[in-house]
Amino acid sequence: MSTLPPIAIHWFRRDLRLHDNAALYHALKSELPVLPIFIFDRNILDKLENKADGRVHFIHQTLTHLQQQLTSLGTSLWVFYGTPQQAWQTLLQQYHVQAVYTNTDYEHYAIERDTQLQTQLAEMGIPMHLYKDQVIFEKSEVVKDDGKPYTVFTPYSRKWKAALQPYHLQPYPTEKYFSNWFPVQPLPIPSLAEMGFEPSNLTFPPAEANLEIIKKYKEQRDIPSIKSTSRLGLHLRFGTISIRKLASTAQPLSEGYLNELIWRDFYHAITWHFPHVGKGQAFRPEYDTIQWRNNEVEFAAWCAGKTGYPIVDAGMRELNETGFMHNRVRMIVASFLTKHLLIDWRWGEAYFAEKLLDFDFAANNGGWQWAAGSGCDAAPYFRVFNPTLQTEKFDPQKKYIQQWVPEVNSFHYPKPIVPHEVARNRALEVYAAALKK
């Protein structure tokens, strides 16, 4: 029989905040003192090639701030660097754990990890409680009348809005139970250097919603030369802002912005209901038969922003320099890679996964498959964005292009990597041939 006091553990993952946190609220409300933990998961970190990865720096910076808050409340965050298996082995040896609380993660790896831990804990008689926190509706909460999942956004969004009730946006009042922490002396957080990383020079946007941007979102969201998007993707990804708070802010101000949050729910639902997309497969299996060209020299030119198409190059350079790319431009560069260059969308998906500060598997995968025509979208495969027309429509004065491609009018700027009409016709032929099989 353990002589250690019984405790509950709250495992922080994609919810790096103390306020309005579903699993943390239920943990603190239980009758057990709560020990908060975080795991720098080597199963994930060891795959990162960039040792100045901005996301790792952001997480570390956020945990340092969390630790300051927790220390003032008489407890400490225990931060592990290792695999989840190693961390839980240590925890279960050193503490009399009676319950584990955490928020649901819908990605393929996370589901496997949590299922294994849940089984292990169940064998020891320890319940693992999972809660919805990073979306408004999850899994099968918004489905068709026959119980089948939606695969097209517009009817999903209608059902989502019809299902929304005020309680869905109510914050979890964790502050009421801040006296229920397990008392611990401050524990050191592993440094970036100890984990083989170094500080990033990227700038992290603030975690506060800009009300003016949200109000004008629908009218201005497609203009890349101005601050027309909220830049909150990073904070939604790591839970440094509550989705409930953001949705309740957006609801009376901008249906256009609210729709962006619904897209997040939609893509998470797709990932949940169609697990094959989490394993590198096309949502529509017939698109896996496309004969991609996969020219590595052309891919390198696309990555570097040297395709000879200014709007495409501007977007890629913005991404490489800042870890961010404007939403409209993401669609343009993705369409260009998959349709103009006939390079497998998975190559682009992986590049974005490496570079984007706000990388979120469900949204990234959904966006890339949308661009490639292989995803859950009602539009036919022959939608091919014309970069010149996109520029005329959304950057007519070339302000965005001039910011990121200053040499655009010089002799140093490359000629287009492929003529638009040639590329369009080639793409239509290759797609048509694959889909006739």
N, C-alpha and C positions, 0 to 999 in steps of 0.2 A: 504493500500500500504506500503510495507516494506521501511524503511529508511536506511536499511543496504545496502552496496554495493553489486551488483550482482557478484557471483563467480562461478567457475567450481570446481568440486572436482575430484581429482585423487585418486582412492581407490587402494592402494598397496595390493597385495595378494601373487601370486606366481611369483613376478617380483621385488624382493627387490634390485633394482639398479636404478640409475638416468640415466645411459647411455644406448643408444640403447634399449629403452623401448617404444613399439608401442603405447599403450594407453596414456602414459605420453607425448609422442611427440605430439599426436593430441590434448591433453588437453592444453598444453602450446602454441600450434600454434593457438588455438581458440582465440577469442578476449576478453576472460574473464580471470581475474587473477585466479591462480590455488592454491587451498588449498589441500595439500597431507594428506591422512589419512591412518591408519592401524587399524584393529580390531583384538584383541586377542579374538577369538570367543569361548565363553563358551560352545556353543553347541558341540565344538570339545574338548576343554581343559578339561571339566568336566569328560570326558570319559577316560582320561589318568590316569592310576593307579600309574605310576612311577613319583614321584614328583621331581626327578632329571632328567627328560626327556631331552636328549641331543638336540632334535629338538627345544624345547621351548627355551632352553638356546641359541642355535645358532640364532634363530629368534631375540631374545632379543638383543644379541650382534650385529647383523646386523643392527637392527633398531637404536641402539645407534650410530653406525657409520654413518648411513643415516642421523640421526638428526644433527650430526656435520657438514655434508656436506650442509644440508639445512639451518642450522643456518648461515653458512658463505655466503649463497645466500640471506639472509634477510627474510627467512620464517621459518616455523616450521612444523614438522610432528605432527599431532594430533593422539595419540595412545589411543584407547579405550580398556577397558577390560569389556566385557559383550557380549550380543547377538547382531547380526547385527541389529535386530529390535530396540533394545535400542539405539544403536549408531546412527542410522539414524533418530530416533525420536528427539534426541538431536541436531543433525546437522541441520535438517530441521526447528527446532524451533529457532536456534541461527543464522542461515545464510540465505541469500537470494540466495539459490542454483538455478542456471539456467541450469546446465548440469552436468552429472556424466560420468566420463571416467574410464574404467577398462578393464583389459585383461581377455579373456574368460578362464574359468575353466571348464573342461569337466567331472568332477566327479558327481555322482548322487546327492549328497547333495548340491553341488555347483550350479547345474542347477536349482534345486528347489528353493534354496535361491535367486538366481539372477532373476528367473522368477517372484517370489513374489515381489521383490523390483522394478523390471521394471514395473510391473502392478501398484504398489503404486505410483511410480514417474509419470507414464503416466497420472494418474488421477489428478495430480497436474500440468500437462503440462510441466514436466521436462524430457527431453530425457536422456536415459542411453545408452551410446555408448560402445559396446564391441569389442575388437580387438584381433586378433591372435598374440600371442607373445611367448608361450612356446613350440611351434612346428613349423616346416617349412611348412607342409601341414596339414590342419585340415578337419574334417567333411567329405564332399563329394568332396574335391579337387582332391583326387586320388581314382578313382573308376574304375570298369570295363567299357568296351565300352557300355554295356547296362545300365549303371548307377547304377548297384548293387555293394555293397561293397565287397572288397576282404576279403577272410577269410583264405588265405594262404600267408605266408610272401614273398616267392620268386617272384611270379608275381607282388605283390604289390611293392616290391623294384624296380623291373624293370621299372614299370610305374612311380614310384616316381622319379627315376633318369632321365627318359625321359622327365618328366615334369619340372624338375629343370632348372630355368633360373637365370642369374646373379642377377636380381633384388630381387629374393627371399632371397638372403643372404646380401642384402644391409642394413647397420645399419641405425637406425633412429637417425638423428642428433639433439637430444634433446638440446644439449648445445647451439644451435643457439637461443633458446628461453628462456634461463634461467633468462631473465629479467622479465618474465611474471608470477612470483610467487605472490601469495597474501601475503602482508607483515604481519607477525605475530611475536610476541615476543616468544622466546623459551618456549615450553610447556613441562612439566615433562612427562617422560615415566614411566608407572607403573613398579615398581620393580618386580623381580621374586617372592620375599617374599609376596608382596601385592596380587599376583595372586595365592599364595599357592604352589609355586614351589621353587626350590633351584638350585644352579649351578650344572652342570654336570661335571664329571671328564673325560669325553671323549675328545679326541683330534680331532679338525676339520681340514680337509685337506685344503690347499690353493686353491683359486679360479682361479689359473692360469693353463693353459694347458701345460703339459710337452711334448714338441715336440718330444723328443727322444722316449718316451713311445708310443706316437701316431704313429710315424714312424714304430716302431717295434711291433705294437699291434697285427697284424695278426699272427706273428710268436710266440709271447710270451704270448698271452692273457690267455692261458690255464694252465700256470705254477703258482700255488699259492704261491710258496716259494719265488718268486721275485716280485719286484714292476713292475707289467706288465699291470696294468689297471690304468686309469686316475684318479680314485677316485673323479670324478667330479659329480657323481650322486646327492650328497647333494646340490650342487650349481645349478644344473639343476632343481632340485625339487623346490627350493625356489627362483629361478631366480636371484641368485647373479652372474651368468654368462649368457651371451646371447647365446641362441641356434644358432642364425645366426653367431655369432662370432666363435663358436666352429665348426660349420659345414663348414664354409669357411676356417678355419684352417685345418680341417681334409681332405677336398676334394682333395687337391693336394698331401697330404702326405700318406694317408692310406684309401683305400676303405674298409678295414676291420673295421676300427673305424667308418667310415661314416655309415656303415651298422648298427652299434649299435645305432646310432642316428635315423636311419630309423625305427628300431625296436620300438623305443619310439613313433614315429608318428603312426606306425601301431597299437600298443596297445591302444593308445588314440583314434584312429579311431574305433577300435573294441568296446571300451567302449561307444562311441558315437552312433554307429549304432545298437548295441545290448545291450540296457539298462538293460536287465535282468541279465547281469553279474555284474552290480553294485548293484544288490539286493541279492547277495549271491547265485545265481544259476549257474549251470554249463553252459558253452557255448553250449555244446551238451546236450540237456535235458535228453537223455537216460542214461547219466552217473549219474544222480541224483538217479537212482535206485540201485546203488552199495550198497551192505551190508557191510559197514565199520565195523571193529572190535572195533575201538575207545577205546583201552585199556589205561586207564589213567596212570597206572604205567609205561607202555612202552613209553607213550608220555612224561612223566616227565623225563625218562632216555634220550630220544632224546633231549629234551630241555637243559638238563644239560651237554650233551656231554659225556654220559656214556653208549653207546650202545654196546661197545665191537668191533666196527668197527672204526679203527683209523682215517680214512679220514673223516668220518661222525662226529666223536667226535671233531676233530680238527676244522672243520667248525663251529660247534655250539659254541665251546668255544671262537673262534675268534669273532663271532657275539656277544656273551654275554659280552665279555670284551671290545670290541672296537666299537660296533654299525655298523660294516662292515663285510661282508663276500665276499670272492673272487667269481667271476662269475661262474666259473666252479664248484666250491664246492657247490654253491647254488643249482645247478642242481642235484648234487649227494645227498645232504641231503634231498631235496624235493622228489626225486625219492624213497629214502630209507623210508621216512615216509609214503608215499602213497602206495608204492608197497610192501616193505618188512614188514611193520607193519600194513598195511591196515587201516591207520588212515586217516580220511577225510581231504582232502587237505585244507579245510577251517580252520582247526585247525592250520595248518602250516602257512597259509596265515595270520591269526590273530597274530601268534607269531612273524612273520617277521614284521608285521605292528607295533607291539609294540617296537621291538628292533632295526630295521634298521634306521640309520640316514638318508639314502637316500630313505626311504619308499615313493613310488609313487604308488597310487592305481592301475593305468592301467598296469604298468610294473609288479608289484607284483602279481596281479591277473592273468595276462597273463602267467607269469613264472610258477606259481603254477598249473594252469590248463594245461599247456604244460607238466609238470612233471606227472600230474595225468592222462594224456591222454584225458581229457575232453574238452580241449581247441581247438582253431582254428589252427590245425596242421595236416599235411598230414600223419604223422607217425601213425602206428597202436598202440593200447593200450598195446600190448605185449612187448613194449620196456621197459626193466627193467635194470637199470644200475647195474653192478656188482662192488661193492666198491673196491674189491681187484684188478680187472683189471683196474679200473679208477686210482687207486694208482700207479700201475706199469707203466701206461702210462704218468701220469701227475705229480707224485711226487715219481719217482723211487728211489731216495736216501733218501726218508722220511724226507727231511728237513722241510717241512711244518708241517708234523705230529709231529716231535720232538719238534718244537717250541711250539705247543699248547697242546700236550699230552706227557709231558716228562716222565711219568710213563708207557709208552706204553709197554715196555719190562719187567716190574716188575710183581710180584705176585699180586700187588694191582689193576692192570688193569683188568676190568671185561671180562668174556668170551662173545662171540657174543650173542646178545639178541635172535637171531634166525639164524639157518644155512641158507646160501644164497639160496641153491637149494630148500630147503623146502619153504622158503618165496616166491621164484619166482613161484613155481608151485601153491602154495596157491593163489597168486595174480591172476594168469592166470585163475584159476578155478572160482574165485569170479567174476572177470570182465566178463568172458565168460557167466556165469550164468545170470548176470544182463543184458547184451546186447542181450541176446536171447529173452528176454521178449517182 
